[in-house]
Amino acid sequence: MSEDPPGSMQRHRAGASRHPNGSGIDGISKQIIEQLQQDGRRSYAAIGKAVGLSEAAVRQRVQRLLETGIMQIVGVTDPLMLGFSRQAMIAIKCEGDLEKVADHLADMDEIDYVVITAGSFDILVELVCESDDQMLEMLNRIRSVPTVTSTESFVYLKLRKQTYSWGTR
């Protein structure tokens, strides 16, 4: 009798099938995600009706999606209406271990987005600040991170589109 690899029983219990893109979720879970992307406060009963599952089954699947980090349910705010008048994307060039630098930047509360990139820049971060003074302070903090060699700032003037409804394709 062969031994299952670690976590395989959990995957079988979860009803997850490995999708070609590596997501590890099936079509029903994708439909649940799409329902929540349309309305994050949609009830489990309403989702169940739309996807053909019971309320309890939807609740279990949502819990698994949250626990595995595949999905988060959050309240998205308008930073301007909360007093954050300055936002910018900062492109960073650095030397050495990019993941170490990215982790260091991710620990800064004012940075809400960190991505390691390919191309002209090594890392992109998004800043949400209350003022130009705070933005300058953050730029100085970023530039003082060991191995950061240069930055380029892209200050947001007007947000035209921001969506989280790309679905699960």
Secondary structure, 3 states (H helix, E strand, C coil): CCCCCCCHHHHHHHCCCCCCCCCCCCHHHHHHHHHHHHCCCCCHHHHHHHHCCCHHHHHHHHHHHHHCCCCCCCCCCCHHHHCCCEEEEEEEEECCCHHHHHHHHHCCCCEEEEEECCCCCCEEEEEEECCHHHHHHHHHHHHCCCCEEEEEEEECCCCCCCCCCCCCC
